[in-house]
Amino acid sequence: MFGLYIPRDEVELLTQDYALFKNLTFVQPQTLSYFHWIVHTIKLSARNEVFRFLGLHRNQIGPINNSNLSTEITAPIIYPREFTGLKNKVRIVSFMMSAADMLDICYGLRKDNWEDSIWLYQRLIEKAKIKSIREFLDKKGETFYNNIIVALPDNVQFRDASGAVKSIDDIGYLESNCSLLMQKEMNSVCVIDGQHRIFAHYESGANSKQEERISALRKQLHLLVTGLVFPKEMTEAERAKMQSEISLDINSNAKAVPPSILLQINRINNPIADESIAQMVLEHLNKRGVFRKLFQLSSLDIAPIKTASIVKFALRYLVTLTPKEGRQSLLEYWDGDRDLLFEKDSTAIKQYVEFCANALGT
């Protein structure tokens, strides 16, 4: 048995002071604020981190279900050392795991959390980002194409085609007919990159349509995972250094998508959207007349006028197919087939774009 003590103000205690209260866990105000943030962001899926703070393991919580204490992942890709270029005996394994299982066993090393450790480097989970990804999951119902990066526990094992259980040191080359064996122990897999993609599958506990759909997706969708297996003799400092460097490399080299690329992607997805038509009109204007070669349509162009702001804040309203009440667009004066245009017929779109370009370029 143990108790929790939550003081109103920070309590300054020395190590020997804590020894006097072995059955008492102190929850300092900063720690309480952190857990409030996490619980508010990922709801019931924050429980495993609370258990980690309390130093609890799965067998100390609720009834033990032996049939659910381990997982066997078929067809992992186990990379030989010569394929990775790593000189520190770290091995790499790629596999797929359900979001539900990953939520059940993963944890992060967030620098703002409750741990008194210098090996913390991850940013705090962003509520807005979690919300956005969760809405994507709810709408699309699809898994992510890019890999989650994690550090696997030391006791990970593999079963070969004959049924023999081996350590990763016993597997030397690409294996296509084996299984990865891993205990379903909570807080055993450290997330290096991808915590938002994982925790967007969180269990909300709410009686809502979204939670109903996400609940099914948690078990159905499998995440692509790249796992690092550290040599057992590798120190905590060496592991943390490598993990933080990987995280830094991924996040510092990530480049925001330029507005021009976003316009092009949206144009592919919906060619009759306001901004899509406006972009096509600009391309026509740039080929002839008074606007010839004035618009910067490519990063290679040296043209004086950039297009993203023109499209977003002006031209889209002139060419829109759905003007706001009380307003008009060039569609009002076009005598083409509107039904075909709204059906996204390529010929009708081309004709309307040419009409708009002629109207604006003369």
C-alpha positions in Angstrom: 0.0 0.0 0.0 1.1 3.6 -0.6 -0.4 7.0 -0.5 -0.2 10.1 -2.6 0.6 13.5 -1.2 -0.3 16.5 -3.4 0.9 19.7 -1.8 -0.5 23.1 -2.8 3.1 24.5 -3.1 6.4 22.9 -4.1 7.8 20.9 -1.2 11.6 20.9 -1.0 12.8 17.6 0.3 16.3 16.0 0.4 16.9 12.4 -0.5 17.1 11.4 3.1 13.7 13.2 3.7 12.1 11.0 1.0 13.5 8.0 2.8 11.3 8.8 5.8 8.2 8.5 3.7 8.7 5.3 1.8 5.0 4.5 1.5 4.2 8.1 0.4 4.5 9.4 -3.2 4.8 13.1 -3.6 3.0 14.7 -6.5 4.5 18.2 -6.8 2.4 21.0 -8.4 4.5 20.9 -11.6 3.9 17.2 -11.9 0.2 17.6 -11.3 0.0 20.2 -14.0 1.8 17.9 -16.4 -0.6 15.0 -15.8 -3.6 17.4 -16.1 -2.2 18.4 -19.5 -1.7 14.8 -20.6 -5.1 13.6 -19.4 -6.8 16.5 -21.0 -5.0 15.7 -24.3 -5.2 11.9 -24.6 -7.9 11.1 -22.0 -7.9 7.5 -20.7 -4.7 6.6 -22.7 -2.7 8.7 -20.2 -3.2 6.0 -17.5 -0.1 4.1 -18.4 2.1 7.1 -17.8 0.4 7.6 -14.4 1.3 3.9 -13.7 4.9 4.6 -14.8 5.1 7.5 -12.4 3.8 5.2 -9.6 6.3 2.5 -10.6 3.6 0.0 -11.3 3.8 -3.0 -13.7 1.0 -4.8 -15.5 0.9 -7.7 -13.0 0.2 -5.2 -10.2 -2.9 -3.7 -11.8 -6.2 -5.5 -11.9 -6.8 -9.2 -12.8 -4.0 -10.9 -14.8 -5.0 -12.3 -18.1 -2.3 -14.7 -19.3 -3.6 -14.9 -22.8 -2.9 -11.2 -23.3 0.6 -10.8 -21.9 2.6 -11.3 -25.1 2.3 -10.5 -28.7 3.8 -12.3 -31.7 4.4 -10.2 -34.9 4.7 -12.2 -38.0 7.0 -11.3 -41.0 9.3 -8.6 -39.4 12.2 -7.4 -41.4 15.5 -7.8 -39.5 18.2 -5.8 -41.1 21.8 -7.2 -41.0 24.4 -4.7 -39.7 26.0 -4.2 -43.2 22.7 -2.8 -44.5 22.4 -0.1 -41.9 26.0 1.3 -41.6 25.7 1.4 -37.8 29.0 0.6 -36.0 27.7 0.5 -32.5 26.0 -3.0 -32.6 22.5 -1.5 -32.7 20.2 -3.6 -34.8 17.1 -2.4 -36.7 13.8 -4.3 -37.1 10.8 -3.2 -39.2 7.3 -4.5 -38.5 3.6 -3.6 -38.2 1.7 -3.3 -35.0 -1.9 -2.4 -34.2 -2.4 1.1 -32.8 -4.1 -0.5 -29.7 -1.1 -2.6 -28.9 1.3 0.3 -29.4 -0.7 2.5 -27.1 -0.6 -0.2 -24.5 3.2 -0.6 -24.4 4.8 2.7 -25.5 6.0 5.7 -23.5 7.8 9.0 -24.3 10.7 10.9 -22.9 9.1 14.3 -22.7 11.4 17.0 -21.3 8.5 18.7 -19.4 7.4 15.6 -17.6 7.7 14.5 -14.0 11.0 12.6 -14.3 14.2 13.8 -12.7 16.5 12.8 -15.6 18.8 14.6 -18.0 17.9 12.1 -20.8 14.6 13.7 -21.7 14.4 15.4 -25.1 10.9 15.1 -26.6 8.4 18.0 -26.9 5.1 18.0 -25.0 2.2 16.5 -26.9 0.4 19.3 -28.8 -3.4 19.3 -28.3 -4.1 20.9 -31.6 -1.9 18.4 -33.5 -3.5 15.4 -31.7 -6.9 16.8 -32.5 -6.1 17.3 -36.2 -4.6 13.8 -36.7 -7.5 12.3 -34.8 -10.0 14.0 -37.2 -8.0 12.7 -40.1 -8.3 9.2 -38.7 -12.0 9.6 -38.1 -12.5 10.9 -41.7 -10.2 8.7 -43.7 -10.0 5.6 -41.6 -6.5 4.8 -43.0 -3.1 4.1 -41.4 -0.1 6.3 -41.9 2.5 5.6 -44.6 5.6 6.8 -42.7 7.2 4.8 -40.0 7.0 5.3 -36.2 10.6 5.1 -34.7 10.9 3.3 -31.4 13.5 1.7 -29.1 12.5 -1.9 -28.4 13.1 -3.6 -25.0 16.2 -5.7 -24.4 14.2 -8.9 -24.0 12.8 -8.9 -27.5 13.1 -12.3 -29.2 12.4 -14.0 -32.5 10.9 -17.3 -33.5 12.3 -18.8 -36.7 10.6 -21.1 -39.2 11.4 -24.2 -37.2 9.8 -22.7 -34.1 13.1 -22.1 -32.3 13.3 -18.9 -30.2 16.4 -16.8 -30.9 17.9 -13.5 -29.8 18.6 -10.9 -32.5 22.3 -11.7 -32.3 21.5 -15.2 -33.6 19.9 -13.8 -36.7 22.4 -12.6 -39.2 20.5 -11.8 -42.4 17.2 -10.6 -43.8 14.5 -13.0 -42.4 11.2 -13.3 -44.1 9.9 -16.3 -42.3 10.1 -15.5 -38.6 8.2 -13.8 -35.9 9.0 -11.1 -33.4 8.2 -12.0 -29.8 7.5 -9.1 -27.4 6.0 -9.0 -23.9 2.9 -6.7 -23.7 4.4 -4.8 -20.7 3.2 -1.3 -20.5 5.9 1.4 -20.8 8.4 -1.0 -22.3 8.8 0.6 -25.8 10.2 4.1 -26.0 8.9 6.3 -28.8 11.6 8.2 -30.6 9.5 9.8 -33.3 5.8 9.6 -34.0 4.1 10.1 -30.6 1.4 12.3 -32.1 0.5 9.6 -34.7 0.3 7.0 -32.0 -1.6 9.0 -29.3 -4.1 10.3 -31.8 -5.7 6.8 -31.5 -6.2 7.5 -27.8 -9.1 6.0 -25.8 -11.4 9.0 -24.9 -14.0 7.2 -22.8 -16.6 9.4 -24.4 -19.9 8.1 -25.7 -19.5 9.7 -29.1 -19.6 8.7 -32.8 -16.0 9.6 -33.2 -14.8 7.4 -30.3 -16.9 4.6 -31.7 -15.1 4.8 -35.0 -11.7 5.3 -33.5 -12.2 2.4 -31.1 -12.6 0.1 -34.1 -9.7 1.7 -35.9 -7.4 1.2 -32.9 -7.5 -2.5 -33.3 -7.9 -2.6 -37.1 -5.2 -0.1 -38.3 -1.5 -1.2 -38.0 1.3 1.3 -37.8 4.5 0.9 -39.7 7.2 0.7 -37.0 11.0 0.8 -37.2 12.5 -0.5 -34.0 16.0 -0.2 -32.6 17.4 -3.0 -30.6 20.3 -1.8 -28.4 23.1 -4.1 -27.3 22.5 -4.9 -23.6 25.8 -3.5 -22.6 25.0 0.0 -24.0 24.6 2.6 -21.3 21.5 4.7 -20.7 23.5 7.8 -21.8 24.6 6.2 -25.1 21.1 5.1 -25.8 19.6 8.5 -25.0 22.3 10.2 -27.2 21.4 8.1 -30.2 17.6 8.5 -29.7 17.8 12.2 -29.3 20.1 12.6 -32.4 17.6 10.5 -34.5 14.7 12.7 -33.2 16.7 15.9 -34.0 17.7 14.7 -37.5 14.0 13.9 -38.4 12.5 17.1 -36.9 15.1 19.6 -37.9 15.3 18.4 -41.4 11.5 18.4 -41.9 10.6 21.3 -44.1 7.2 23.0 -44.2 5.3 22.4 -47.4 5.4 25.5 -49.6 2.1 27.2 -50.3 2.5 26.6 -54.0 2.7 22.9 -53.4 -0.3 22.9 -51.1 -2.2 24.7 -53.9 -1.2 22.0 -56.4 -2.2 19.2 -54.1 -5.6 20.8 -53.4 -6.0 21.3 -57.2 -5.5 17.6 -57.8 -8.0 16.7 -55.0 -10.6 19.1 -56.2 -10.1 20.8 -59.5 -13.2 23.0 -59.3 -12.3 24.5 -55.9 -11.9 28.3 -55.8 -8.1 28.2 -55.4 -7.7 25.4 -58.0 -9.5 27.3 -60.7 -7.6 30.5 -59.7 -4.3 28.8 -60.1 -5.1 27.5 -63.5 -6.3 30.9 -64.6 -2.9 32.4 -63.5 -1.1 29.8 -65.5 -3.1 30.9 -68.6 -2.5 34.5 -67.9 1.3 33.9 -67.5 1.5 32.6 -71.1 0.2 35.6 -73.0 -0.8 39.2 -73.0 0.0 41.9 -70.4 0.7 39.3 -67.7 3.1 37.1 -69.7 5.9 35.7 -67.5 5.1 38.0 -64.6 3.9 35.2 -62.2 6.3 33.0 -60.3 4.6 29.6 -60.9 7.8 27.6 -60.1 10.6 27.9 -57.7 12.9 28.0 -60.7 11.1 31.1 -62.1 12.6 34.5 -61.6 9.3 36.3 -62.2 8.5 39.2 -60.0 5.0 38.3 -58.7 4.4 35.3 -56.4 1.1 33.6 -56.8 0.0 32.1 -53.4 -1.3 35.3 -51.9 -3.0 36.4 -55.1 -4.8 33.1 -55.4 -5.8 32.9 -51.8 -6.9 36.5 -51.1 -8.1 37.9 -54.4 -8.5 35.8 -57.6 -10.4 32.9 -56.0 -13.3 35.2 -55.3 -13.5 36.3 -59.0 -13.6 32.8 -60.4 -15.4 30.8 -57.7 -18.3 28.5 -58.7 -20.0 29.2 -55.4 -20.0 33.0 -54.7 -21.3 34.2 -51.3 -24.9 35.4 -51.1 -25.3 38.8 -52.7 -22.0 38.5 -54.7 -21.2 37.4 -58.2 -18.2 35.8 -60.0 -17.2 35.4 -63.6 -19.4 32.2 -63.7 -22.4 34.6 -64.0 -21.2 35.6 -67.4 -20.0 32.2 -68.7 -22.4 30.5 -71.2 -20.8 27.1 -71.0 -22.3 23.8 -69.6 -22.5 24.4 -65.8 -23.7 20.9 -65.1 -20.6 19.4 -66.6 -18.4 21.9 -64.8 -19.9 21.0 -61.4 -19.4 17.3 -62.4 -15.6 18.1 -62.7 -15.6 17.4 -66.4 -12.1 18.2 -67.7 -13.2 19.8 -70.9 -15.7 22.0 -69.1 -13.1 23.0 -66.6 -10.7 23.9 -69.4 -13.3 26.0 -71.1 -14.2 27.9 -68.0 -10.6 28.6 -67.1 -9.9 29.9 -70.6 -13.0 32.2 -70.4 -11.8 33.6 -67.0 -8.2 34.2 -68.4 -9.6 35.9 -71.5 -11.8 38.1 -69.3 -9.0 39.2 -67.0 -6.2 39.4 -69.5 -7.8 41.8 -72.0 
